[in-house]
Amino acid sequence: MRVALLRAVRCSTARRSSAPLAALRAAELAHGTAKLDLEIMDADAGGHALLGRNGSGKSTIGRALCGDAPIKSGALDRPARTAHVSFEAHEALVREDVTVYEALGKLQTKASKYLAVRFGLHPLLWRPVRAVSTGEIRKVLLARALAARPDLVVLDNAFDGLDAPSRAALAKLLSQMSRGWGDILVRDMPSAKEAARTQLLQVTHRASEILPEVTRLTWLTDEGARTKAAVHDDLEARLLA
């Protein structure tokens, strides 16, 4: 049972089937910032994107949804199993000084083995992570995140630092993942229905990076957050209107 205390931050990982997968309610990221309301639905509702200018707080929201950052006030509901793929995670993995094989948990699960092949990482397994390309490291991070079977994956500026061919390759892979989580993970899951529960939250400041599979967009401004159904034609102009 939840107990609400005045001016206290409420955080819960429990949810009912009819509730959003994750939500912020009148959440204040830092003292004096606008209070935010945000709902992330289950994967079967389509992907979700969080857009905002640099410094708008979108990365902080992503970290909060993964339990890596507190909120100042309000309520936060999030799933128990989350993964955060970010530039910070990229740098941390490089500092670990491990091979791709070790970064993937030495492929000790069926899911990690399948993802290594699906993501084209098998030829790189014995190479040090710091010796592979930026795009390949992003694939390692994604494969490692998905192998843990999370309910929510937060992709924070996933395309930063990639050249044009690597951006295109990653976009294609993310689209395939968004359309077919079950196909990727079903070999290590009790059922395809269970495997399809991973939701993707794309965090970016570039509307041009939004995946076609995204159906809901939340735009962060100084006044707070507003969510719209995704209409991908002239997306940036629509959001700024």
N, C-alpha and C positions, 0 to 999 in steps of 0.2 A: 504494500500500500504506500502511495506517495504522500509525503507530508510537505505542504507548501509553507515556507517561512518567509516573512516579510523581507524583501530586498535580498533574498537568497537566490543563488543560481540552482536550478533544478536540472539534474542530468539523469537520464534513464536509458537503459539498453533494452528494456522490455517493450513489446508492442503487440497490439491486437492485429488480426489479419486484415481488418478494415482500415487500419491506420496507415499513414504514410510510412515508408521505410525509414526516413529520417526527417527531422523537423527542428527548426528554430522558432521560438515563440517570444516575441518582444525581446529579442536577444540584443544585448549591448556588447560589442566586441571590446571596447575600451571606454574609459570614462569620457563622456561628452559626445560620443558618436551616436548616429541614428539607430533606433531600435529596429531590428530586422525580423521579418516573418518569412519563412522559407519552408517549403515542403518538397521532399524528394520521394517520388512514388516508386513502386516496385518496377523491376526490369520489364515486365510485360506491358507497361505503359509507354515504353520507349526511353531512350537516353535523355539525360538532362545536362544542360550547359549553364555555367555561371560565368558571366562576362562582367568586366569592369575595367576601368583605367588602372594603371599602376598606382598602388597605394590606396585602393578603394576597400581593401579588406578581404578580397576574395580568397587569397591564400590562407588567411587566418581562419576563414569559415571552413575551408577544406581540412585544415589541421584540427579544428574543433570537432568536425564530424567524424574524424578518426581518433578522437580522444587524445590528441597531442597538444592541444591548446585550450585553456579555459576561456569561458566568456565572463564578462563583468557582471551581468545580471540577466534575468530572463530564464527561459527554459530551453533545454537541449535534449532531444530524443534521438538516439542513434542506434544502429544495429550493433550487435556484439562483435561481429567479425567484419573488420574493415582493412583496407590497404591504401597506402598513400604513395603514389609515384610522383616524385618531384625532383627539381634540380638538386635540392639538399640531399635527397635519397641517392641521387646519382653520385654526388661528391663523396658521400659516406661510403658507398660501395667501392669506389676507386681507392679510398684510403684503407679499406680492409686488406688490400694486397692479396687477393685470392684468385683462383682460377674461375672460369665460368662454371665449371663442374661443381666447385665448392660453393659458389654463389647460389646455385640452384639446389642446395641441400644434398649434394652428391646423388641426385636423382633417386632418392629413396622411396618415392611414391609413383604410382602409375601416372598420375596427373602430371607430375614434373617431367617424366620421361616423354610423355605425349606432347607436352607443350614445347619441350626443347626441339623436337622434330618439327612441330607445326610452325614454330617461329624461326626455323632455319638456323638454330643455334648448335646443332649437333657437330658440325665441323669445327666449332670454336671451343669445345668443351675443355680442352687441355691448355688453352691459352690464358695468360693472366688477364683479368678484367681490364687493367690499365693499358693493355696492349691492343684492345679492340676499339672499333670506332664508337663515336658518340651514339649513333643510331643503334648499334648492336648492344650497347649498354642499356639503352632504353628498353630494348626487347628482353634483355635479361631481367630487368626490374619488373616488367609486366609479367613475364613467365613466373618469376618467383612470387609475385603478388597473387596471381590466379591459382597457383598450385596450393595455396593455403585455403582455397575455396571461400573467399570473402563474400559477404552480402552486398558490400559497397566498395567500389574502387574509385578513388579520387585521383584523377589525372591532372596535375597542376603544371600548366605550360609545357605539355609533353613535347611540343615541337621546337622549343627553344634550343638553339645551338646546332640545329640540323641543316644540312645543305638541301637544295631542292629535291634531288632524287631520294634522299633519306626521308624527307617530309612526305613525299608521295608514297613511299613504301610503308611508312608507319601509318599514314592515314588509311591505306588499303587494309592493313592488318587490323586496325582498330574498328573499321567498318565491319570486317568479317567477324570479329569478336562480338560486336554489338548485335549482329544478326544471328549468331549461333553459339552462345555460351554453352548450351547443352551439348552441342556436337564436340566442343573442345574438351569438356570435362566429364562427359558421361562415363568414360571408362573407369573413373575412380569415384563415381557417385552412385548412390542407391537407385537413382532413377533420373531420367532426362528432366523431369519436372523439378527435382531438387537442384540439378545442375544449372537450370535456367534462372536461378534466383539472384545472380550477381548483377548489380546495377552499376552503370558507368556515369560518373559525374565529371564532366570535362570543364576544367577551370582555365580560362584564357582571357587575354585582353584583345584578341584579334578575332573579329567575327568571321573572317575568311577561313579560319581553322575549324569551325564548327562542323562536326560530322553530319552527313545526311541522315543518319539514324536518330539524331537528337530530335525529340518531339516537344520538349519544354525548355524555355530559355528564361533565365533570371538575370536581370540587368541591375548592377549595383550603382547607385548614385549617392550623392551627399545626403539625399533625403531618405534613403533606405533602399529597399529591393522591390522590384516589380517583375512578375512572372507572366510570360505570354506563351501561347502555343507557337511552335517554331514554324515560320514561313521563310523558306530559305532563299526565295527570290529577293534580291536587293536587301539582304538581311541587315546590314549595318545601318542603312538609311532608315529602315523601319524602327530599329531600336533607338535611334537618336531622335526620332520624330516626337 
